[in-house]
């Protein structure tokens, strides 16, 4: 939104906390002046998760290269499928997160997710100290370490997400792409 662009050209955005199971009802009025809204949902399946999914056009599910994380996706996939019964246009995809390079589990995560009904984003976010260090400073890796691998991964993921939308900002189904 142009009202939130700083003099430097950097786009800022407000953060709103709505830890409630009615976010899907509140979001349209909050989002009316914005092209894009990001909902950072809870790491567990509950009423807030269900409301966040119902409010979303696309859901990104971070999954670590661990059998426990892969198995835990069953609950969230079930919730997405329930939500699709009401809003069939909801898209959902996995994002590999906290991957440890050059490990068997890190290399096998894509294969571990192949039996699930969701696609896996190509960009994978690796386990990097930079994420913890910059978060502790209240910054993102894009701000604090713009030329580091962590920043490159976030930029690549951002670009991959942006490619999911057409010029008018409408979500283009991956199945149609």
Buried (B, 14 or more C-beta within 10 A) or exposed (E): EEEEEEEEEEEEEEEEEBEEBEBBEBBEEBEEEEEEBEBEBEEEBEEBBBBBBBBBBBBBBBBBBBEEBBEBBEEBBEBBEEBBEEEEEBBBBBBBBBBBEEEEBBEEBBEBBEEBEBEBBEBBBBBBEBBEBBEEEEEBBBEBBEEBEBBBBBBBBEEBBEEBBEEEEEBEEBEEE
